[in-house]
Amino acid sequence: MNREYHKWHSPALCREMELLVFGSGGQRLLVFPSRKARFYEYEDHGMVHSLCKPLEEGKLQLICVDGIDEESLYCFDTTPDQRIERHLQYERYILEEVLPFSAKMNPHTPLTAHGCSLGAYHAVAMAMRHPQHFQRALAFSGRYDLTLHTAHYHSLFHGFYSDTLRDLVPNHFVPLITDRKRLKALRDMRFTFVIGDEDPFYENNLDLSRALAAKKIRHELHAWCGNAHRFRYWRQMIRIYL
């Protein structure tokens, strides 16, 4: 199986960023790590191994990017506005650096945004905010409202709210979408959500599903028994839903 390590200084983030590429062709899967995790997480937890057959057959290519959650969404030593701005810089890194890099390496192939846990948020928010770049989003055990407090998960913004934050939160911005061009682009995509029926964010997923249905945006929501918020479940999910 082809495995490549890449590293460059990111103009968007003003720091070096790393990523791993697996496979040499086929559809592309842009993989975001879970909360505060790194670009090698997907490999370390056996997710790459779960996809070895399509990777070896040239039917799939993974682009496993690094995360900067500790500098952005989870950097509680800075103000909410600063955290949001750093997150938007990360978004620019993905859009302006990673996607062109990937397209040059493997041109004219469909692109799916994918992640588990907070990585699912990154994948879904990125795809919904910039649907022109993606054919699909595949999300496992995600939270799509960063302001929500549920179980032992707290709001990431503790009462702070702004228009910019609203536009980063799928549960908040999807019901407000009226632009016909954007709606058409979203309706041309495919969204797949998988979550355990005892996961603290199960209701959050249901709410997003209802919002997507109201906008006639094609999607699937699959509920697994129990919490299902672990890699041993995600390894099974990726084989089924990819």
C-alpha positions as a LaTeX table, in Angstrom:
\begin{tabular}{lrrr}
\hline
Residue & $x$ (\AA) & $y$ (\AA) & $z$ (\AA) \\
\hline
Met1 & 0.00 & 0.00 & 0.00 \\
Asn2 & 1.29 & 3.44 & $-0.89$ \\
Arg3 & 1.99 & 5.57 & 2.20 \\
Glu4 & 3.36 & 9.12 & 1.97 \\
Tyr5 & 4.28 & 11.65 & 4.64 \\
His6 & 4.11 & 15.34 & 3.74 \\
Lys7 & 5.02 & 18.47 & 5.67 \\
Trp8 & 5.12 & 22.14 & 4.72 \\
His9 & 4.95 & 25.60 & 6.24 \\
Ser10 & 1.34 & 26.76 & 6.03 \\
Pro11 & 0.85 & 30.42 & 5.04 \\
Ala12 & $-2.69$ & 30.29 & 6.43 \\
Leu13 & $-1.59$ & 29.06 & 9.87 \\
Cys14 & 1.97 & 30.46 & 10.00 \\
Arg15 & 3.30 & 27.12 & 11.22 \\
Glu16 & 4.36 & 23.77 & 9.84 \\
Met17 & 1.61 & 21.26 & 9.15 \\
Glu18 & 1.85 & 17.52 & 8.52 \\
Leu19 & $-0.35$ & 14.95 & 6.82 \\
Leu20 & $-0.36$ & 11.36 & 5.62 \\
Val21 & $-1.58$ & 10.03 & 2.29 \\
Phe22 & $-2.56$ & 6.39 & 1.82 \\
Gly23 & $-3.32$ & 4.84 & $-1.56$ \\
Ser24 & $-2.44$ & 6.03 & $-5.03$ \\
Gly25 & $-5.78$ & 6.57 & $-6.76$ \\
Gly26 & $-9.55$ & 6.30 & $-6.67$ \\
Gln27 & $-12.00$ & 8.42 & $-4.73$ \\
Arg28 & $-10.45$ & 10.67 & $-2.11$ \\
Leu29 & $-11.35$ & 10.63 & 1.58 \\
Leu30 & $-10.28$ & 13.74 & 3.50 \\
Val31 & $-9.91$ & 12.52 & 7.09 \\
Phe32 & $-10.09$ & 14.90 & 10.07 \\
Pro33 & $-8.77$ & 13.63 & 13.43 \\
Ser34 & $-10.91$ & 13.51 & 16.56 \\
Arg35 & $-10.66$ & 16.09 & 19.35 \\
Lys36 & $-7.08$ & 17.29 & 19.92 \\
Ala37 & $-5.75$ & 14.30 & 17.96 \\
Arg38 & $-3.10$ & 14.19 & 15.25 \\
Phe39 & $-2.79$ & 13.23 & 11.60 \\
Tyr40 & $-1.53$ & 9.72 & 12.45 \\
Glu41 & $-4.55$ & 8.83 & 14.63 \\
Tyr42 & $-6.46$ & 7.15 & 11.79 \\
Glu43 & $-3.55$ & 4.83 & 11.12 \\
Asp44 & $-2.71$ & 4.18 & 14.77 \\
His45 & $-6.25$ & 3.03 & 15.59 \\
Gly46 & $-6.58$ & 0.59 & 12.72 \\
Met47 & $-8.87$ & 2.63 & 10.49 \\
Val48 & $-6.41$ & 2.52 & 7.60 \\
His49 & $-6.07$ & $-1.25$ & 8.02 \\
Ser50 & $-9.87$ & $-1.55$ & 7.84 \\
Leu51 & $-9.69$ & $-0.01$ & 4.36 \\
Cys52 & $-6.63$ & $-1.90$ & 3.12 \\
Lys53 & $-8.44$ & $-3.69$ & 0.30 \\
Pro54 & $-9.81$ & $-0.62$ & $-1.57$ \\
Leu55 & $-6.54$ & 1.21 & $-0.84$ \\
Glu56 & $-4.42$ & $-1.58$ & $-2.31$ \\
Glu57 & $-6.76$ & $-1.94$ & $-5.30$ \\
Gly58 & $-6.43$ & 1.75 & $-6.19$ \\
Lys59 & $-10.08$ & 2.47 & $-5.48$ \\
Leu60 & $-9.52$ & 4.79 & $-2.51$ \\
Gln61 & $-7.05$ & 7.39 & $-1.34$ \\
Leu62 & $-6.91$ & 8.81 & 2.21 \\
Ile63 & $-5.65$ & 12.29 & 3.05 \\
Cys64 & $-5.25$ & 12.30 & 6.84 \\
Val65 & $-4.79$ & 15.90 & 7.96 \\
Asp66 & $-3.56$ & 17.25 & 11.26 \\
Gly67 & $-5.77$ & 19.14 & 13.70 \\
Ile68 & $-5.16$ & 22.31 & 15.71 \\
Asp69 & $-8.06$ & 22.09 & 18.18 \\
Glu70 & $-5.79$ & 23.06 & 21.08 \\
Glu71 & $-5.02$ & 26.31 & 19.25 \\
Ser72 & $-8.59$ & 27.01 & 18.19 \\
Leu73 & $-11.85$ & 25.56 & 19.48 \\
Tyr74 & $-10.28$ & 24.16 & 22.67 \\
Cys75 & $-7.84$ & 26.99 & 23.39 \\
Phe76 & $-9.75$ & 28.33 & 26.39 \\
Asp77 & $-6.92$ & 30.68 & 27.40 \\
Thr78 & $-7.88$ & 32.97 & 24.51 \\
Thr79 & $-11.09$ & 34.89 & 23.79 \\
Pro80 & $-13.92$ & 33.29 & 21.81 \\
Asp81 & $-13.25$ & 35.64 & 18.90 \\
Gln82 & $-9.60$ & 34.59 & 18.82 \\
Arg83 & $-10.52$ & 30.91 & 18.91 \\
Ile84 & $-12.97$ & 31.37 & 16.07 \\
Glu85 & $-10.43$ & 33.28 & 13.99 \\
Arg86 & $-7.84$ & 30.53 & 14.48 \\
His87 & $-10.43$ & 27.96 & 13.42 \\
Leu88 & $-11.14$ & 29.98 & 10.27 \\
Gln89 & $-7.41$ & 30.05 & 9.54 \\
Tyr90 & $-7.45$ & 26.25 & 9.77 \\
Glu91 & $-10.36$ & 26.20 & 7.35 \\
Arg92 & $-8.32$ & 28.30 & 4.91 \\
Tyr93 & $-5.42$ & 25.89 & 5.29 \\
Ile94 & $-7.67$ & 23.01 & 4.25 \\
Leu95 & $-9.30$ & 24.87 & 1.36 \\
Glu96 & $-6.30$ & 26.75 & $-0.02$ \\
Glu97 & $-3.49$ & 24.29 & 0.66 \\
Val98 & $-4.64$ & 20.73 & 1.33 \\
Leu99 & $-7.36$ & 20.50 & $-1.31$ \\
Pro100 & $-5.18$ & 21.85 & $-4.16$ \\
Phe101 & $-2.35$ & 19.55 & $-3.03$ \\
Ser102 & $-4.70$ & 16.57 & $-3.07$ \\
Ala103 & $-6.27$ & 17.50 & $-6.40$ \\
Lys104 & $-2.84$ & 17.79 & $-8.02$ \\
Met105 & $-1.82$ & 14.39 & $-6.65$ \\
Asn106 & $-5.05$ & 12.65 & $-7.67$ \\
Pro107 & $-6.99$ & 14.85 & $-10.13$ \\
His108 & $-10.59$ & 14.56 & $-11.29$ \\
Thr109 & $-11.67$ & 12.24 & $-8.48$ \\
Pro110 & $-14.63$ & 12.72 & $-6.08$ \\
Leu111 & $-13.86$ & 14.06 & $-2.61$ \\
Thr112 & $-15.54$ & 12.99 & 0.64 \\
Ala113 & $-15.05$ & 14.79 & 3.97 \\
His114 & $-14.85$ & 12.32 & 6.84 \\
Gly115 & $-14.22$ & 12.25 & 10.56 \\
Cys116 & $-15.09$ & 10.68 & 13.90 \\
Ser117 & $-16.22$ & 12.52 & 17.04 \\
Leu118 & $-15.05$ & 16.16 & 16.71 \\
Gly119 & $-13.53$ & 15.16 & 13.39 \\
Ala120 & $-17.08$ & 14.52 & 12.23 \\
Tyr121 & $-17.92$ & 18.13 & 13.10 \\
His122 & $-14.96$ & 19.38 & 11.07 \\
Ala123 & $-15.94$ & 17.22 & 8.10 \\
Val124 & $-19.62$ & 18.17 & 8.10 \\
Ala125 & $-19.12$ & 21.88 & 8.78 \\
Met126 & $-16.43$ & 22.11 & 6.09 \\
Ala127 & $-18.55$ & 20.30 & 3.52 \\
Met128 & $-21.71$ & 22.27 & 4.31 \\
Arg129 & $-19.91$ & 25.61 & 4.27 \\
His130 & $-18.05$ & 24.83 & 1.03 \\
Pro131 & $-20.15$ & 22.25 & $-0.84$ \\
Gln132 & $-18.58$ & 23.11 & $-4.20$ \\
His133 & $-15.50$ & 21.13 & $-3.17$ \\
Phe134 & $-17.16$ & 17.96 & $-1.93$ \\
Gln135 & $-19.32$ & 15.15 & $-3.23$ \\
Arg136 & $-20.09$ & 13.68 & 0.18 \\
Ala137 & $-19.64$ & 13.93 & 3.95 \\
Leu138 & $-19.33$ & 10.79 & 6.08 \\
Ala139 & $-19.57$ & 11.44 & 9.82 \\
Phe140 & $-19.35$ & 9.08 & 12.80 \\
Ser141 & $-20.43$ & 10.01 & 16.36 \\
Gly142 & $-20.31$ & 13.74 & 15.74 \\
Arg143 & $-21.52$ & 16.85 & 17.53 \\
Tyr144 & $-22.82$ & 19.59 & 15.28 \\
Asp145 & $-23.70$ & 22.26 & 17.85 \\
Leu146 & $-20.61$ & 23.65 & 19.60 \\
Thr147 & $-22.81$ & 25.65 & 21.98 \\
Leu148 & $-24.71$ & 22.63 & 23.27 \\
His149 & $-24.37$ & 21.37 & 26.84 \\
Thr150 & $-25.33$ & 17.72 & 27.21 \\
Ala151 & $-24.26$ & 15.02 & 29.69 \\
His152 & $-20.62$ & 15.67 & 30.58 \\
Tyr153 & $-19.99$ & 17.64 & 27.37 \\
His154 & $-20.06$ & 21.39 & 27.94 \\
Ser155 & $-20.64$ & 24.22 & 25.53 \\
Leu156 & $-17.35$ & 25.27 & 23.99 \\
Phe157 & $-18.36$ & 28.94 & 24.18 \\
His158 & $-20.04$ & 29.31 & 27.59 \\
Gly159 & $-22.74$ & 31.80 & 26.60 \\
Phe160 & $-20.75$ & 33.65 & 23.93 \\
Tyr161 & $-22.53$ & 33.98 & 20.59 \\
Ser162 & $-21.98$ & 35.86 & 17.35 \\
Asp163 & $-22.97$ & 35.71 & 13.70 \\
Thr164 & $-19.55$ & 34.25 & 12.89 \\
Leu165 & $-20.00$ & 31.47 & 15.43 \\
Arg166 & $-23.52$ & 30.78 & 14.15 \\
Asp167 & $-22.08$ & 30.26 & 10.65 \\
Leu168 & $-19.74$ & 27.57 & 11.99 \\
Val169 & $-22.50$ & 25.55 & 13.70 \\
Pro170 & $-24.48$ & 23.29 & 11.32 \\
Asn171 & $-27.49$ & 22.98 & 13.63 \\
His172 & $-27.75$ & 26.76 & 13.66 \\
Phe173 & $-26.99$ & 27.75 & 10.08 \\
Val174 & $-28.75$ & 24.98 & 8.12 \\
Pro175 & $-32.28$ & 26.18 & 9.00 \\
Leu176 & $-31.30$ & 29.68 & 7.82 \\
Ile177 & $-29.99$ & 28.73 & 4.36 \\
Thr178 & $-32.05$ & 30.41 & 1.64 \\
Asp179 & $-29.52$ & 30.94 & $-1.15$ \\
Arg180 & $-30.69$ & 28.79 & $-4.06$ \\
Lys181 & $-27.20$ & 28.16 & $-5.43$ \\
Arg182 & $-25.94$ & 26.94 & $-2.08$ \\
Leu183 & $-29.03$ & 24.81 & $-1.51$ \\
Lys184 & $-28.60$ & 23.20 & $-4.92$ \\
Ala185 & $-24.96$ & 22.42 & $-4.18$ \\
Leu186 & $-25.93$ & 20.85 & $-0.84$ \\
Arg187 & $-28.76$ & 18.89 & $-2.42$ \\
Asp188 & $-26.32$ & 17.50 & $-4.98$ \\
Met189 & $-24.20$ & 16.09 & $-2.14$ \\
Arg190 & $-24.71$ & 13.04 & 0.01 \\
Phe191 & $-24.50$ & 13.21 & 3.79 \\
Thr192 & $-24.17$ & 10.10 & 5.94 \\
Phe193 & $-24.39$ & 10.30 & 9.74 \\
Val194 & $-23.81$ & 7.32 & 12.04 \\
Ile195 & $-24.18$ & 7.53 & 15.82 \\
Gly196 & $-25.06$ & 5.36 & 18.78 \\
Asp197 & $-28.58$ & 5.72 & 20.16 \\
Glu198 & $-27.10$ & 6.24 & 23.65 \\
Asp199 & $-24.48$ & 8.75 & 22.51 \\
Pro200 & $-24.89$ & 12.12 & 24.28 \\
Phe201 & $-25.13$ & 13.77 & 20.85 \\
Tyr202 & $-27.77$ & 11.45 & 19.44 \\
Glu203 & $-30.54$ & 14.07 & 19.80 \\
Asn204 & $-28.22$ & 16.65 & 18.28 \\
Asn205 & $-27.89$ & 14.40 & 15.22 \\
Leu206 & $-31.67$ & 14.00 & 15.06 \\
Asp207 & $-32.11$ & 17.78 & 15.15 \\
Leu208 & $-29.67$ & 18.23 & 12.28 \\
Ser209 & $-31.41$ & 15.49 & 10.33 \\
Arg210 & $-34.73$ & 17.31 & 10.73 \\
Ala211 & $-33.16$ & 20.57 & 9.58 \\
Leu212 & $-31.69$ & 18.89 & 6.50 \\
Ala213 & $-35.01$ & 17.23 & 5.70 \\
Ala214 & $-36.78$ & 20.58 & 5.92 \\
Lys215 & $-34.35$ & 21.93 & 3.31 \\
Lys216 & $-34.73$ & 18.81 & 1.14 \\
Ile217 & $-31.02$ & 18.01 & 1.50 \\
Arg218 & $-30.32$ & 14.33 & 0.88 \\
His219 & $-28.92$ & 12.51 & 3.88 \\
Glu220 & $-28.95$ & 9.27 & 5.88 \\
Leu221 & $-28.93$ & 8.90 & 9.65 \\
His222 & $-28.01$ & 5.47 & 11.01 \\
Ala223 & $-28.40$ & 4.70 & 14.72 \\
Trp224 & $-26.31$ & 1.98 & 16.34 \\
Cys225 & $-27.18$ & 0.31 & 19.62 \\
Gly226 & $-25.49$ & 1.78 & 22.65 \\
Asn227 & $-22.96$ & 4.58 & 22.76 \\
Ala228 & $-20.78$ & 3.34 & 19.86 \\
His229 & $-18.33$ & 6.21 & 20.42 \\
Arg230 & $-15.10$ & 4.22 & 20.11 \\
Phe231 & $-12.69$ & 3.20 & 17.38 \\
Arg232 & $-13.77$ & $-0.43$ & 17.62 \\
Tyr233 & $-17.17$ & 0.71 & 16.36 \\
Trp234 & $-15.80$ & 3.21 & 13.85 \\
Arg235 & $-13.66$ & 0.48 & 12.26 \\
Gln236 & $-16.86$ & $-1.44$ & 11.58 \\
Met237 & $-18.76$ & 1.63 & 10.42 \\
Ile238 & $-16.19$ & 2.62 & 7.79 \\
Arg239 & $-16.44$ & $-0.80$ & 6.15 \\
Ile240 & $-20.22$ & $-0.56$ & 6.00 \\
Tyr241 & $-20.91$ & 3.05 & 5.06 \\
Leu242 & $-18.00$ & 4.12 & 2.87 \\
\hline
\end{tabular}
